[in-house]
Amino acid sequence: MTKVAWNSKELTVGQLSERSGVAVSALHFYEAKGLISSRRTAGNQRRYTRDTLRRVAFVRLAQRLGIPLKTINEALSRLPENRTPTREDWARLSAAWRTELDDRIEQLQRLRDDLTDCIGCGCLSLDRCALANPHDRLGEEGPGARRIDTRLCPPANCVPCAG
């Protein structure tokens, strides 16, 4: 690992990659998407301010939580002068994302719990299954997986599989 002087105000893309653990290609992608920014030297090389490390860490953590890049970008663009997120910013944003994450966790738990029930009868035909979907009643509610998507079928209203 290349040692970067502690008082260096700028990092090359390689140094930023080493320090953040993010591939150079991913950093270029983040820049193209407006998540981070750099200035160009006279030789057209990218230079990033040191606080870009925190911004990259913010993006990576939000991605690990399953937050889409578009949502992350919207959150970052709301910060004054596109500054690096602070601890308070993270607390506010993570609280706002909590409901979405809770919903996703509930969907995954229902998927896990229903996983064996849906093919338990052996027919493997969810649209005609007399146990899981008699008379294709779920098809009348619209396209997609109706039983596992808590936004479409809240647990209190969803009919469990009879399998």
PyMOL commands that set and color helices and strands:
alter all, ss='L'
color gray80, all
select helices_A, chain A and resi 13-20+24-32+52-64+69-77+80-82+87-114+117-119+134-136+139-141
alter helices_A, ss='H'
color red, helices_A
select strands_A, chain A and resi 10-11+39-40+46-49
alter strands_A, ss='S'
color yellow, strands_A
deselect
rebuild
show_as cartoon
